[in-house]
Amino acid sequence: MNKHKEVARGAKFVMFSVSAGVIEFVSFTLMDSFTPWAYWPKYLIALVLSVLWNFTLNRRFTFRSAGNVPIAMLKVACFYAVFTPVSTILGNYLAEACGWNDILVTILNMAANLVTEYIYDRYFVFRKTIDTNKDK
């Protein structure tokens, strides 16, 4: 494993995740400002939008994977099958029961998502297909 390449890969992941975070944050904030919805539907919609964006960019440019897209998407769906209920329930509890600021809770969820998803993607989803797409 080339350390410089892995640092660059991590930096790309963070950069694309920040762009996905902007999508999540803006969509959440708009729903928070213009709907009477509780925390959880706003969070779920914003999360789905950011996941689709992040998966597409990171598969192509960060992990440069030419692997089977449906298999990779299924693996990512498995991650979110665990992450989403845990973060939604915990986030809803913190926002609704504990009175934490909705946006602060969303930022904390986004930070947890960044770290855990990088590890999961790097060592499980794309582990065997990293750098197999030679296009870019």
Stockholm file with secondary structure:
# STOCKHOLM 1.0

chainA/1-136         MNKHKEVARGAKFVMFSVSAGVIEFVSFTLMDSFTPWAYWPKYLIALVLSVLWNFTLNRRFTFRSAGNVPIAMLKVACFYAVFTPVSTILGNYLAEACGWNDILVTILNMAANLVTEYIYDRYFVFRKTIDTNKDK
#=GR chainA/1-136 SS CCHHHHHHHHHHHHHHHHHHHHHHHHHHHHHHHHCCCCHHHHHHHHHHHHHHHHHHHIIIIISCCCSCHHHHHHHHHHHHHHHHHHHHHHHHIIIIISCCCHHHHHHHHHHHHHHHHHHHIIIIISTTTTTCCCCC
#=GC SS_cons         CCHHHHHHHHHHHHHHHHHHHHHHHHHHHHHHHHCCCCHHHHHHHHHHHHHHHHHHHIIIIISCCCSCHHHHHHHHHHHHHHHHHHHHHHHHIIIIISCCCHHHHHHHHHHHHHHHHHHHIIIIISTTTTTCCCCC
//
